[in-house]
Amino acid sequence: MREAKVLFKDEEAGVITQHDDGSYTFRYYDVWLADKDKPGISLTLPKNEQQFHSEHLFPFFYNMLPEGSNKQVVCKLNRIDKEDYFGLLMTTAKNDSIGAVRVVKMDN
């Protein structure tokens, strides 16, 4: 199991987990849900539910991944398997992402 914090404008909004069976869970933190001024991180992960499950990496997060030659370079330099989408997400979306959302690996 691997986990990463999901930050929205540098505030912790929730956590994404890759389970041992390869499925994923995204969960908003209680504090984020309770604050009516905090938005959902995406239209496909609305704030009206606390937890979401998927057999594959959620499309919102998948679309944050590099593609083509950029993906090849990142995978080679960081020794990440090209099919390890979660590892790639945690590597590329921790500092440099388009938009307000970042994904930061949690040390267990």
Stockholm file with secondary structure:
# STOCKHOLM 1.0

chainA/1-108         MREAKVLFKDEEAGVITQHDDGSYTFRYYDVWLADKDKPGISLTLPKNEQQFHSEHLFPFFYNMLPEGSNKQVVCKLNRIDKEDYFGLLMTTAKNDSIGAVRVVKMDN
#=GR chainA/1-108 SS CEEEEEEETTEEEEEEEECTTSCEEEEECHHHHHCTTSCCSBTTBCTTCSEEEESSCCHHHHTTSCCHHHHHHHHHHHTCCTTCHHHHHHHHTTTCCSSSEEEEECCC
#=GC SS_cons         CEEEEEEETTEEEEEEEECTTSCEEEEECHHHHHCTTSCCSBTTBCTTCSEEEESSCCHHHHTTSCCHHHHHHHHHHHTCCTTCHHHHHHHHTTTCCSSSEEEEECCC
//
